[in-house]
């Protein structure tokens, strides 16, 4: 196997879990974050409040942290795959919202790249499980 594919993705996913937890803190810190920040315009139009997204991202971050150190490889892969879907959606809405208003959202791009890293971790763990 290629040496570049043998690294353990737990370090990356632990850092991405912290990103998820920081995002949830931002959602819980104010009830008007989606109204104040223009990058969340599309996410606001979904119709769910900041507290919902804060709870979902907090659960995501905590699940990523817990399964990285205590779960089996299959559990890690499943949680990373769910996290990839969540952050591809959130990051995509942030980038789309920014593009509608004429600016680029680095946080949205980071979220999309992080979801790609979660997919890579899922693929790697699926290959390890064979």
C-alpha positions, 0 to 999 in steps of 0.5 A: 500500500502507498505510504501516503495512504497509511496515516491514521486520520484520527488527528485530522478528525479530532481537529475537525470535531473541534471545528464542529464544537466551535461552530455549535458554540457560535450558534448557541452564543446568540439567537440571531446569528443567522440574521446578523451574518450574511453568510448564513442567509441560505441556511436561515431560509431552510427554516431551522433555528440556530439552536437546532444547528448548534445542537446538531453540530455539537452532537456531531463534534462529540460523536466524532471525538468519542468514536475516535478513541472508543469506537470500532473502525466501522463505527468511526467510518459511519460517524465520519460519513455522517459528519461529511454529509452534514458539513458538505451541506452546511459548508455548501450553503455558506459558500452559496450564500456568499456567492449570492451576495458577491463574496467568498466564504472561507469558513464554508470552503473549510467546511467543504474541505473538512467533509472531503477529509471525512470521506477520505477517512471513511474510505481509509477505514473501510479498506482497513476493515477488510 
